[in-house]
């Protein structure tokens, strides 16, 4: 019996003007993949973390430490991971290249490797980077360390 292989290349968006200012986004879409839209930060969208923390430091602490906590009108890290995981599970066999927010990449890795949701905040995702997951029979692998382009030798 042949098992289906799914390869997912998650390409993180470049930083836009709002992200460079540290502002929460408005859950950027991933066309054709509703489950891979960005994190819904609810009432915090358009504000910086410092602005939110200045008004409600307890809410920010809860959001950063409790994966079940959701910003007002938004979704929790747990909900984001579940949504992204469901979308990954529904992908058909083949290779998929998807442009997504950095939070979606973190959620996908946490889901794929069956990590604790607390690991979400410990993963750094660079803008315009590629993260590759491969899946077969509901089991995912993370491709780590892509080869560098050939560099000229410098030195002795």
C-alpha positions as CSV (number, residue, x, y, z in Angstrom):
1,X,0.0,0.0,0.0
2,X,1.4,3.3,-1.1
3,X,1.4,6.1,1.5
4,X,1.0,9.7,0.3
5,X,3.9,12.1,0.7
6,X,3.2,15.8,1.4
7,X,6.0,18.3,1.2
8,X,5.2,21.8,2.5
9,X,7.5,24.8,2.0
10,X,6.4,27.5,4.2
11,X,7.8,30.9,3.1
12,X,7.5,33.6,5.7
13,X,6.4,37.0,4.4
14,X,8.9,39.9,4.3
15,X,8.4,42.4,7.0
16,X,5.8,45.0,6.0
17,X,5.8,48.6,7.4
18,X,3.5,47.6,10.3
19,X,5.7,44.7,11.3
20,X,8.8,46.9,11.2
21,X,7.1,49.1,13.7
22,X,6.3,46.2,15.9
23,X,2.5,46.4,15.3
24,X,0.2,43.4,15.4
25,X,-1.1,42.5,12.0
26,X,-4.6,41.7,10.8
27,X,-4.2,38.0,10.1
28,X,-2.9,38.1,6.6
29,X,-4.5,35.5,4.4
30,X,-2.9,32.5,2.6
31,X,-5.0,32.4,-0.6
32,X,-6.6,29.0,-1.1
33,X,-5.7,27.9,2.5
34,X,-8.0,29.7,5.0
35,X,-6.5,27.6,7.9
36,X,-3.1,29.1,7.2
37,X,-4.1,32.8,7.6
38,X,-2.2,34.7,10.2
39,X,-2.9,34.8,13.9
40,X,-6.0,36.7,14.9
41,X,-4.9,39.2,17.6
42,X,-8.4,40.6,17.9
43,X,-8.5,44.1,19.5
44,X,-4.7,44.2,19.6
45,X,-4.4,44.4,15.8
46,X,-2.7,47.6,14.7
47,X,-1.1,48.2,18.1
48,X,2.4,47.5,19.3
49,X,3.1,45.0,22.1
50,X,4.4,48.0,24.2
51,X,1.1,49.8,23.6
52,X,-1.0,46.8,24.7
53,X,1.3,46.1,27.7
54,X,1.0,49.7,28.8
55,X,-2.8,49.4,29.0
56,X,-3.0,45.8,30.1
57,X,0.2,44.2,31.2
58,X,-1.5,41.2,32.8
59,X,-3.2,40.3,29.5
60,X,0.2,40.4,27.7
61,X,1.8,38.2,30.4
62,X,-1.1,35.8,30.1
63,X,-0.8,35.7,26.3
64,X,2.9,35.0,26.4
65,X,2.7,32.4,29.1
66,X,-0.6,30.6,28.7
67,X,-1.3,29.0,25.3
68,X,-5.0,28.9,26.1
69,X,-5.3,32.7,26.6
70,X,-6.8,34.6,23.7
71,X,-6.4,38.4,23.2
72,X,-9.8,40.1,23.4
73,X,-11.7,39.2,20.2
74,X,-8.7,37.1,19.0
75,X,-7.5,33.5,19.1
76,X,-5.2,31.7,21.5
77,X,-1.9,30.1,20.6
78,X,-3.6,26.7,21.2
79,X,-6.4,27.6,18.7
80,X,-3.8,28.8,16.1
81,X,-1.8,25.6,16.4
82,X,-5.0,23.5,16.0
83,X,-6.2,25.5,13.0
84,X,-2.8,25.3,11.2
85,X,-2.5,21.6,12.1
86,X,-6.0,20.8,10.6
87,X,-5.0,22.7,7.4
88,X,-1.8,20.7,7.1
89,X,-3.6,17.4,7.6
90,X,-6.0,18.3,4.8
91,X,-3.3,19.0,2.2
92,X,-3.3,16.6,-0.8
93,X,-0.2,14.6,-1.8
94,X,2.5,16.7,-3.5
95,X,4.6,19.7,-2.9
96,X,3.1,22.9,-1.7
97,X,4.7,26.3,-1.5
98,X,2.8,28.6,0.8
99,X,3.5,32.2,1.8
100,X,2.5,32.7,5.5
101,X,3.0,34.8,8.5
102,X,5.8,33.9,10.9
103,X,3.3,32.9,13.6
104,X,1.9,30.3,11.2
105,X,5.4,28.8,10.6
106,X,5.8,28.5,14.4
107,X,2.4,26.9,14.8
108,X,3.1,24.5,11.9
109,X,6.4,23.3,13.5
110,X,4.9,23.0,17.0
111,X,2.0,20.9,15.5
112,X,4.3,18.8,13.2
113,X,6.7,17.9,15.9
114,X,4.0,17.4,18.5
115,X,5.8,19.9,20.8
116,X,4.2,21.6,23.8
117,X,2.4,24.8,22.8
118,X,4.8,26.6,25.2
119,X,7.5,26.0,22.5
120,X,5.6,28.4,20.1
121,X,7.3,31.4,21.7
122,X,10.7,29.8,21.6
123,X,10.9,29.5,17.8
124,X,12.3,32.4,15.8
125,X,11.3,32.6,12.2
126,X,13.2,35.0,9.9
127,X,11.3,37.0,7.3
128,X,11.5,35.6,3.8
129,X,12.9,32.2,5.1
130,X,11.7,28.8,4.0
131,X,10.7,26.1,6.5
132,X,10.1,22.6,5.0
133,X,7.9,19.9,6.5
134,X,7.3,16.5,5.0
135,X,4.5,14.3,6.0
136,X,3.4,10.7,5.4
137,X,0.6,8.8,7.2
138,X,0.0,11.7,9.7
139,X,3.6,11.8,10.7
140,X,5.6,15.0,10.0
141,X,9.3,15.7,9.7
142,X,11.1,19.0,9.8
143,X,13.9,19.6,7.2
144,X,16.7,21.4,9.0
145,X,19.8,22.8,7.5
146,X,19.5,23.4,3.8
147,X,22.8,23.3,1.9
148,X,24.5,26.7,1.3
149,X,25.1,27.9,-2.1
150,X,28.6,27.3,-3.3
151,X,30.8,30.0,-1.8
152,X,34.3,31.0,-3.2
153,X,37.1,29.9,-0.9
154,X,38.8,32.8,0.9
155,X,42.0,32.6,2.8
156,X,45.0,30.2,2.9
